[in-house]
């Protein structure tokens, strides 16, 4: 796998999970189970949770275009990619499962979900920071 494909794959994990959670929050709104201000609260919490991680991934991708240029087609070591991929996936699943339970199965309240997202993202951010740092520094 090339470095470019690996970076896009890591970004895709974040974006897919972000969209799934956003959809899970919009679903109860569309079914009139939550109000617009509650939807806004959940979406703002989601943006806050994902802001740093997406900024890091996008920053590395953009800086790679300017610093490595042709190096983006170089093959990356699979083990580094898979370590980062697994750590990032664990972090996203920790966030996504509760959002999906709330949105699609009516489990929990808006304040419970918002608090859960903030706490889990705070206490498990080392998964993403470690995974991304380890992977991108090895490139």
Secondary structure, DSSP 8 states (H G I E B T S, - for coil): -BHHHHHHHHHHHHHHHHHHHHHHHHHHHHTTSS-HHHHHHHHHHHHHHHHHHHHHHHHHHHHHHHHTGGGGGSB--HHHHHHHHHHHHHHHHHHHHHHHHHHHH--S-HHHHHHHHHHHHHHTHHHHHHHHHHHHHT-
